[in-house]
Amino acid sequence: MKVRIITGLVCAVVAIAALVFITTPLMGILCVLMTTMACYEICHVAGVRNKGMIGVAMVAAAALPPLVEYDVFGRLGVSVLLPILAYVFLQVVLMLADFKESKFSDVLFVLLASLAVPSASSAVLLVRNIIRDMDVGVFEKNLIIYFLFFTFCCAWFTDTFAYFVGMKFGKHKLCPHVSPKKTVEGAAGGILLTALANVGFAALFNLLFLEHHRIQLLTVGLMSIPICIASIFGDLAASTLKRNFNAKDFGRLFPGHGGVMDRLDSLSYVAPMMFALLQLQYHFGWALFSRVI
């Protein structure tokens, strides 16, 4: 438990540092490092042994965050379908080139590891960008910091609150064959307490850190519900993959917490959900925050 707490504190410091440098290229670099390591961990857990496939997958995982963030293919006028098809074809060729060490299912796992997870995690950068675009008046960095903090809270607080509520009140299993300790009561409590925490942090930011804007507390509370639900599904999806291969964790980089993918499992569902909700608000003009004159 002591090791787990110390590791958790170190991860918290890294997360805070990432928020401080959220508007700099360092955030993108951190995203590249995390998605590349997560890609390797998934391939390792899935038992992929073809080194060529893994190497190419890691290169693709590293390239995706900047490609997504800067909409490279869109700016070049190239359909994103073309490079994806070429990449899939390359992975199939690599599988056939070393068929004694490969299975066709390996192609599916490297595509999951190098396309789906990095694209989803890169949504963190898109959340940053869309908040910046919404802020058509006086730029305020702390506004971006709050909504990234909001994203991380939904990813990591939901499971923590669900654990403690489930220990005290849990009676009905949520998904017993995948995660036996998770309960319906714990999940509901995790969603409710995380929503309340997000509203509380929003009120704190309004009071202490925001000078030109006010975050709409009701909107934050309502947004928290679908985002926290996405967090639970992300955790269950990762648990299913690990259970299929009899793995406790994806890696051992963070003692007591597992690997990088063990930290990104919920975030890879939460960040796209946050981005989708922000897109809806951006296009339909719903109030997310207001300017203070």
C-alpha positions as CSV (number, residue, x, y, z in Angstrom):
1,M,0.0,0.0,0.0
2,K,2.9,2.4,0.8
3,V,4.4,1.8,-2.6
4,R,1.1,2.4,-4.3
5,I,0.5,5.7,-2.4
6,I,4.0,7.0,-3.2
7,T,3.6,6.0,-6.9
8,G,0.2,7.7,-6.9
9,L,1.7,10.9,-5.5
10,V,4.4,10.9,-8.2
11,C,1.8,10.4,-10.9
12,A,-0.2,13.3,-9.5
13,V,2.9,15.6,-9.6
14,V,3.4,14.6,-13.3
15,A,-0.3,15.3,-14.1
16,I,0.0,18.7,-12.4
17,A,3.1,19.5,-14.4
18,A,1.4,18.5,-17.6
19,L,-1.4,20.9,-16.8
20,V,1.0,23.7,-16.1
21,F,2.6,23.2,-19.5
22,I,-0.7,22.4,-21.3
23,T,-0.3,25.2,-23.8
24,T,3.3,24.3,-24.8
25,P,4.6,21.5,-27.1
26,L,5.7,19.6,-23.9
27,M,2.1,18.3,-23.6
28,G,2.2,16.9,-27.0
29,I,5.6,15.2,-26.4
30,L,4.2,13.6,-23.2
31,C,1.2,12.3,-25.1
32,V,3.5,10.8,-27.7
33,L,5.6,9.0,-25.0
34,M,2.6,7.7,-23.2
35,T,0.8,6.4,-26.3
36,T,4.0,4.7,-27.6
37,M,4.5,2.9,-24.3
38,A,0.9,1.9,-24.0
39,C,1.1,0.5,-27.6
40,Y,4.0,-1.7,-26.6
41,E,2.3,-2.9,-23.4
42,I,-0.9,-4.0,-25.3
43,C,1.2,-5.9,-27.8
44,H,3.1,-7.5,-25.0
45,V,0.0,-8.6,-23.0
46,A,-1.6,-9.9,-26.2
47,G,1.4,-12.1,-26.9
48,V,2.4,-10.5,-30.2
49,R,6.0,-11.7,-30.9
50,N,6.5,-10.3,-34.4
51,K,9.1,-7.6,-33.8
52,G,8.5,-5.9,-37.1
53,M,4.8,-5.5,-36.4
54,I,5.5,-4.2,-32.9
55,G,8.1,-1.7,-34.2
56,V,5.9,-0.3,-36.9
57,A,3.0,-0.2,-34.5
58,M,5.0,1.9,-32.0
59,V,6.1,4.3,-34.8
60,A,2.4,4.7,-35.8
61,A,1.4,5.2,-32.1
62,A,4.1,8.0,-31.8
63,A,3.0,9.7,-35.0
64,L,-0.7,9.7,-34.3
65,P,-1.0,12.4,-31.6
66,P,0.7,15.2,-33.7
67,L,-1.2,14.0,-36.8
68,V,-4.5,14.3,-34.9
69,E,-3.7,17.5,-33.1
70,Y,-2.6,19.4,-36.2
71,D,-5.1,17.7,-38.6
72,V,-2.2,17.0,-41.0
73,F,-4.2,15.0,-43.5
74,G,-7.0,17.5,-43.6
75,R,-4.6,20.3,-44.3
76,L,-2.9,18.3,-47.1
77,G,-6.3,17.5,-48.6
78,V,-5.7,13.8,-48.2
79,S,-8.4,11.4,-47.1
80,V,-7.4,9.8,-43.8
81,L,-8.7,6.5,-45.1
82,L,-5.7,6.2,-47.5
83,P,-2.9,6.1,-44.9
84,I,-5.0,3.9,-42.7
85,L,-5.5,1.3,-45.5
86,A,-1.8,1.5,-46.4
87,Y,-0.9,0.9,-42.7
88,V,-3.2,-2.1,-42.4
89,F,-1.8,-3.5,-45.6
90,L,1.8,-3.1,-44.2
91,Q,0.9,-4.9,-41.0
92,V,-0.6,-7.8,-42.9
93,V,2.6,-8.0,-45.1
94,L,4.8,-8.0,-41.9
95,M,2.6,-10.8,-40.5
96,L,3.0,-12.9,-43.6
97,A,6.8,-12.2,-43.8
98,D,7.2,-13.8,-40.4
99,F,4.2,-16.2,-40.3
100,K,5.9,-18.7,-37.9
101,E,5.9,-16.0,-35.2
102,S,2.6,-14.5,-36.1
103,K,-1.2,-15.0,-36.0
104,F,-3.8,-13.1,-38.0
105,S,-5.2,-12.0,-34.6
106,D,-1.9,-10.2,-34.0
107,V,-2.9,-7.7,-36.8
108,L,-6.0,-6.8,-34.9
109,F,-4.2,-6.3,-31.6
110,V,-1.5,-4.1,-33.2
111,L,-4.2,-2.0,-34.9
112,L,-6.0,-1.6,-31.5
113,A,-2.7,-0.7,-29.8
114,S,-1.4,1.7,-32.5
115,L,-4.6,3.3,-33.9
116,A,-7.5,3.2,-31.5
117,V,-5.8,3.9,-28.2
118,P,-3.4,6.7,-29.4
119,S,-6.3,8.4,-31.3
120,A,-8.5,8.3,-28.2
121,S,-5.8,9.5,-25.9
122,S,-4.9,12.3,-28.3
123,A,-8.4,13.7,-27.7
124,V,-6.8,15.3,-24.6
125,L,-5.0,17.6,-27.0
126,L,-8.2,18.3,-28.9
127,V,-10.0,19.2,-25.7
128,R,-7.3,21.8,-25.0
129,N,-7.7,23.2,-28.5
130,I,-11.5,23.4,-28.6
131,I,-11.5,25.3,-25.2
132,R,-9.0,27.7,-26.7
133,D,-11.2,28.2,-29.8
134,M,-14.3,28.8,-27.6
135,D,-12.5,31.5,-25.7
136,V,-13.0,34.2,-28.3
137,G,-12.3,37.0,-25.9
138,V,-9.5,37.4,-23.4
139,F,-7.3,34.3,-23.4
140,E,-7.2,32.7,-19.9
141,K,-4.9,29.7,-19.5
142,N,-6.5,28.6,-16.3
143,L,-9.8,27.9,-18.2
144,I,-8.0,25.3,-20.3
145,I,-6.3,23.9,-17.2
146,Y,-9.7,23.4,-15.5
147,F,-11.3,21.5,-18.4
148,L,-8.2,19.2,-18.7
149,F,-8.3,18.8,-14.9
150,F,-12.1,18.0,-15.3
151,T,-11.2,15.3,-17.9
152,F,-8.5,13.7,-15.6
153,C,-10.9,13.8,-12.6
154,C,-13.6,11.9,-14.5
155,A,-11.0,9.3,-15.6
156,W,-9.4,8.7,-12.3
157,F,-11.8,9.8,-9.5
158,T,-14.7,7.7,-10.8
159,D,-13.0,4.4,-10.1
160,T,-11.6,5.6,-6.8
161,F,-14.9,6.8,-5.5
162,A,-16.6,3.7,-6.9
163,Y,-14.2,1.5,-5.0
164,F,-14.9,3.0,-1.6
165,V,-18.7,3.3,-2.1
166,G,-18.8,-0.3,-3.3
167,M,-16.9,-1.5,-0.2
168,K,-19.4,0.1,2.1
169,F,-22.7,-0.3,0.2
170,G,-22.1,-2.6,-2.7
171,K,-24.5,-5.5,-3.1
172,H,-25.2,-6.0,-6.8
173,K,-22.3,-7.0,-9.1
174,L,-21.8,-4.7,-12.1
175,C,-19.8,-7.1,-14.3
176,P,-18.8,-10.1,-12.3
177,H,-17.1,-12.1,-15.0
178,V,-14.8,-9.2,-15.9
179,S,-14.3,-7.3,-12.7
180,P,-15.8,-9.2,-9.7
181,K,-15.3,-6.4,-7.2
182,K,-17.2,-3.7,-9.1
183,T,-20.8,-3.1,-8.0
184,V,-23.7,-1.2,-9.3
185,E,-23.9,0.8,-6.1
186,G,-20.2,1.6,-6.3
187,A,-20.5,2.8,-9.9
188,A,-23.5,5.0,-9.1
189,G,-21.7,6.4,-6.1
190,G,-18.5,7.0,-8.2
191,I,-20.5,8.9,-10.8
192,L,-22.3,11.0,-8.3
193,L,-19.3,11.9,-6.1
194,T,-17.1,12.7,-9.1
195,A,-19.8,15.0,-10.5
196,L,-20.0,16.8,-7.1
197,A,-16.2,17.0,-7.0
198,N,-16.1,18.5,-10.5
199,V,-18.7,21.1,-9.6
200,G,-16.8,21.9,-6.4
201,F,-13.5,22.3,-8.3
202,A,-15.3,24.5,-10.9
203,A,-16.6,26.7,-8.1
204,L,-13.1,26.9,-6.6
205,F,-11.6,27.9,-10.0
206,N,-14.3,30.5,-10.4
207,L,-13.4,32.0,-7.0
208,L,-9.6,31.7,-7.1
209,F,-8.1,31.2,-10.5
210,L,-10.4,32.7,-13.1
211,E,-10.4,36.5,-13.7
212,H,-12.3,37.0,-17.0
213,H,-14.6,33.9,-17.1
214,R,-17.1,32.0,-15.0
215,I,-17.6,28.2,-15.5
216,Q,-21.3,27.1,-15.5
217,L,-21.6,24.8,-12.6
218,L,-24.8,23.1,-13.7
219,T,-23.3,22.3,-17.1
220,V,-20.3,20.8,-15.5
221,G,-22.5,18.6,-13.2
222,L,-24.6,17.3,-16.2
223,M,-21.5,16.7,-18.4
224,S,-19.9,14.7,-15.7
225,I,-22.5,11.9,-15.8
226,P,-21.9,10.6,-19.4
227,I,-18.2,11.2,-19.1
228,C,-18.0,9.1,-15.8
229,I,-20.0,6.4,-17.5
230,A,-17.5,6.3,-20.3
231,S,-14.7,6.0,-17.7
232,I,-16.3,2.9,-16.2
233,F,-16.7,1.3,-19.7
234,G,-13.0,2.1,-20.4
235,D,-11.9,0.4,-17.2
236,L,-14.1,-2.7,-18.0
237,A,-12.8,-2.9,-21.6
238,A,-9.2,-2.9,-20.4
239,S,-10.0,-5.4,-17.7
240,T,-11.6,-7.7,-20.3
241,L,-8.4,-7.6,-22.4
242,K,-6.2,-8.4,-19.4
243,R,-8.5,-11.2,-18.3
244,N,-8.5,-12.8,-21.7
245,F,-4.7,-13.1,-21.5
246,N,-4.5,-13.8,-17.7
247,A,-2.6,-10.6,-17.1
248,K,-2.9,-8.6,-13.8
249,D,-1.5,-5.4,-15.3
250,F,-0.4,-4.1,-18.6
251,G,3.1,-3.3,-17.3
252,R,5.2,-2.5,-14.2
253,L,6.4,1.0,-14.9
254,F,4.3,2.4,-12.0
255,P,4.8,0.2,-8.9
256,G,1.5,-0.7,-7.4
257,H,-0.4,0.8,-10.3
258,G,0.7,-1.3,-13.3
259,G,1.8,0.2,-16.6
260,V,1.0,3.2,-18.8
261,M,-2.1,1.5,-20.2
262,D,-3.4,0.9,-16.7
263,R,-3.4,4.7,-16.3
264,L,-4.8,5.4,-19.8
265,D,-7.6,2.8,-19.8
266,S,-10.3,5.1,-18.6
267,L,-8.8,8.2,-20.1
268,S,-8.9,6.7,-23.6
269,Y,-12.7,6.6,-23.3
270,V,-13.2,9.8,-21.2
271,A,-11.2,12.2,-23.4
272,P,-13.2,11.4,-26.7
273,M,-16.4,11.7,-24.7
274,M,-15.3,15.1,-23.3
275,F,-14.3,16.2,-26.8
276,A,-17.6,15.1,-28.3
277,L,-19.7,16.9,-25.7
278,L,-17.5,20.1,-26.1
279,Q,-18.0,19.9,-29.9
280,L,-21.8,19.7,-29.4
281,Q,-21.7,22.7,-27.1
282,Y,-19.4,24.6,-29.4
283,H,-21.7,24.1,-32.5
284,F,-25.0,24.5,-30.7
285,G,-24.0,27.5,-28.6
286,W,-24.8,25.9,-25.2
287,A,-23.4,27.8,-22.2
288,L,-20.2,26.2,-20.9
289,F,-18.6,29.3,-19.4
290,S,-19.4,33.0,-19.6
291,R,-17.2,36.1,-19.9
292,V,-17.0,38.6,-17.0
293,I,-16.7,42.2,-18.0
